[in-house]
Amino acid sequence: MRDMMRPYTGTFGMKEARHLLCRAGFGATYSEVTAHAKLGLRDSLALVLGSGVIEDSRYRNWQHKRAMSARVAIRGEIEALQGAWLLSAVASPFPLQEKMALFWHDHFATANAKVDDLVAMNNQMSLFLHKGLGRFRELLGAVAKDPAMLVFLDGSKNSKENPNENFAREVMELFTLGIGHYQERDIKEAARAFTGWQLASGQFRFVKNAHDSGSKSVLGSKGNLGGDDVLDVCLSQKHNAEFLAAKLCRFYLGKVPPRQQIIEVAEALRQEKLHMRKFLARFFASELFFDSAYRIGRIKSPVEFVVSALRSLDAKFSATQLAKRCRAMGQELFNPPGVAGWPEGRDWINSATIAARYRFVTDLAKGKDGILKVRSKLPERTQLDELSFVLLGMKVKPPRRFDALIENAGFFLAQPEAQLG
Amino acid sequence: MKRRQFLKTSSASALTLGFSPLLRFAHSPDSKKERRLILVELTGGNDALNMVTPRHSKSLRLLRPTLLRSEDQLIPISEKYALHPNLAGMLPIFKSGQMSIINNVGYLPTNRSHFRSLDIWHSGITDKVETQRGWVGRALKEQQKVDKKLDVSLFHLADGPLPLCFGGSPFPITTLKTLDDLRFGGGSEVQEIIRKASEGEKRKGSDADFLKKTTRSALEAAKKIGATSRKTPDGFSKDHFGRQMGLVASLAQAFRGNQIFFTHLTGFDTHAVQNESQPVLLASLSRGLVALQKFLGNLGFGESTILVYSEFGRRVKENASRGTDHGAAGTALLLGDQVRGGLFGGDIDLGNLLAGDLRPNVDFRTVYQDVLSGVLGRESKSLKPDFGQMLRLIRPK
């Protein structure tokens, strides 16, 4: 298989539209999938990439949820903050933004357990939401100076007498290159370049007389390098694009493709100068993305599972309950388990977390107290095939037709295929 | 004291003399008897010298001016050794011969990285990096080949991903932190739907198949727990370790059959002001172990062995922050009715250190082999100790 990044020329029907809406967002209702299939790949993708007109009420609902985040962050209520994020992802008319923010939240993993400041954590999330689809260099620069990140990586006291190697190491190991693509001496030298990058009154501040302005050598570049210069140097390394390509593939395809494809994806990233929206415009329209090897078989993370269930059903759920359920399933927004971020694929699944996923499904189907019922209803003769298609990607026949719409949905969500997307 | 010495060194003659403690073990083991193994990992590198301390040691007092407790605070367990005061609750267990203390346990060459050292203890392999299979998983697989009817339930009660020691297990592992974690919700019709949906096998090795397998074993575990009281048994504290011990107790009661549990206590990486944190952890450890030992003793069925270990001990000399840095050999504990009880592993020799650390004299795998022979009835072929002799920590049956 050569040049899998070439434009996809196959059919763009219901299956393909569903695949695109699941991966480039959090799934959709049957009518949304139908509408996208009718548009064809080019116009559907344009909408997915955010260039459509958003209906007023939908936009207001989405912004209302975003504003709620800011309010609960100030009050220090982490569950409310997690819930607000989840509901804004459900309401979002431009879910690629939230999906990409989730990717960056994992890539630049920062945990409130250490930061202990929800306003700072929410501000970091805003960075991911607003800069996540722009140029990577810009996002990286902003995150490297983000107060929550500085606290998390002990960047707050960073002087020429005591350079912070931890920060320099994570920039290379986790953010830009990965293990094996730098030497220990590069870290020591990079740490010198970052001296003076401090935190003062909760904001980034460059303290000139704490900065080591001597000559440094990082990854082959020599000179009086400052922190931003080091970021540029990291991004100029050939391996950087491959490192990011592998992670993006893992996230959007469900598995890392063969090396040849990683190289092709990396080349596309380089050609688009690491501009995420431009890159994704090519990626989501590629032969690679629509290849049968990468359809359906991707275990959803807890956030993806609950948000897509609610979006596909156009259902409601209590914000804090949603946050609690995600935690029981093993994922706490704003609080990943460590610098390496969250698990992937099968690592999400064990007896406790699968039981938690099923508890969510059974409670949703029961319309349990505190959880509101499904808002919109299908026509009287419930079109079970449509529900099955949108939730599972295939036709599954229930043993009987349940009385309430949501119970039928519960049956489909109880199938193991509902965890894949 | 004297009597126990006699029992240890001449079990044959003790049998003929018919001392009552041995009569219990004189019968051949009931192959249907449930056996339980509880692994307790003290994660971070427990300072063993502060847990089991040489008494009246002038050199230790010089090397640990702030960390070493005064003699009158320590709890003597023999002429030479004493326990940390916060382990006072465990003294009766030691005195009744149900606890073995194994000093100088470790491996060579020593490695001071937490990750590498934990991988070594979990995999049982020192000469290469093993990331998939662990000592328990491999031993179970071997045993299953010989005993087709073998059935063991494994439980992961600690935080974090599945422990490497369970890797390669032919039996499913149930992960939970509370009994409620395995609740599926919904009535019997819903549970039936879920059960039916998780039956069969579409494509072996696929994600759907993996999801089904996990769901099936979780449903089974939930069913067994179903009838059990959700209330934690009495006597267990509500701290992190106490909760895990209480959960072991509930599961031991609910699940008949052989069980292996993985639990942990974290926070032992005491590089600074050690006396502010380690004593609290030791108190929690003691409370939890005492409560569990008592509960299991009263249960009336099954035989339990508790193994307490850490990935390395800490340096003999305290550092400038009134803490200790990563060391080498440490101390393991083995608790249970069938352990031989007493002190093992030779003396803690402060005059024969290995680059400032306690020298490993007992290969940790000899301890594992003793545990496996007691719990599974045989040692594992894949655990090859590099040095030290077998200690025979479990009484012969």
Chai-1 contact restraints between the chains, C-beta under 6 A:
chainA,res_idxA,chainB,res_idxB,connection_type,confidence,min_distance_angstrom,max_distance_angstrom,comment,restraint_id
A,G297,B,D207,contact,1.0,0.0,6.0,A-B,restraint_1
A,I299,B,D207,contact,1.0,0.0,6.0,A-B,restraint_2
A,R346,B,F210,contact,1.0,0.0,6.0,A-B,restraint_3
A,I349,B,T214,contact,1.0,0.0,6.0,A-B,restraint_4
A,N350,B,T175,contact,1.0,0.0,6.0,A-B,restraint_5
A,S351,B,T174,contact,1.0,0.0,6.0,A-B,restraint_6
A,S351,B,T175,contact,1.0,0.0,6.0,A-B,restraint_7
A,S351,B,A218,contact,1.0,0.0,6.0,A-B,restraint_8
A,S351,B,A221,contact,1.0,0.0,6.0,A-B,restraint_9
A,A352,B,T175,contact,1.0,0.0,6.0,A-B,restraint_10
A,A352,B,L176,contact,1.0,0.0,6.0,A-B,restraint_11
A,A352,B,D181,contact,1.0,0.0,6.0,A-B,restraint_12
A,I354,B,T214,contact,1.0,0.0,6.0,A-B,restraint_13
A,I354,B,T215,contact,1.0,0.0,6.0,A-B,restraint_14
A,I354,B,A218,contact,1.0,0.0,6.0,A-B,restraint_15
A,A355,B,L182,contact,1.0,0.0,6.0,A-B,restraint_16
A,A355,B,F184,contact,1.0,0.0,6.0,A-B,restraint_17
A,A355,B,A218,contact,1.0,0.0,6.0,A-B,restraint_18
A,Y358,B,F184,contact,1.0,0.0,6.0,A-B,restraint_19
A,Y358,B,I194,contact,1.0,0.0,6.0,A-B,restraint_20
A,R359,B,G185,contact,1.0,0.0,6.0,A-B,restraint_21
A,T362,B,G185,contact,1.0,0.0,6.0,A-B,restraint_22
A,T362,B,G186,contact,1.0,0.0,6.0,A-B,restraint_23
A,T362,B,V190,contact,1.0,0.0,6.0,A-B,restraint_24
A,D363,B,G185,contact,1.0,0.0,6.0,A-B,restraint_25
A,F411,B,I193,contact,1.0,0.0,6.0,A-B,restraint_26
A,A414,B,I193,contact,1.0,0.0,6.0,A-B,restraint_27
A,A414,B,I194,contact,1.0,0.0,6.0,A-B,restraint_28
A,A414,B,A197,contact,1.0,0.0,6.0,A-B,restraint_29
A,Q415,B,A197,contact,1.0,0.0,6.0,A-B,restraint_30
A,P416,B,A208,contact,1.0,0.0,6.0,A-B,restraint_31
A,P416,B,L211,contact,1.0,0.0,6.0,A-B,restraint_32
A,P416,B,K212,contact,1.0,0.0,6.0,A-B,restraint_33
A,Q419,B,L211,contact,1.0,0.0,6.0,A-B,restraint_34
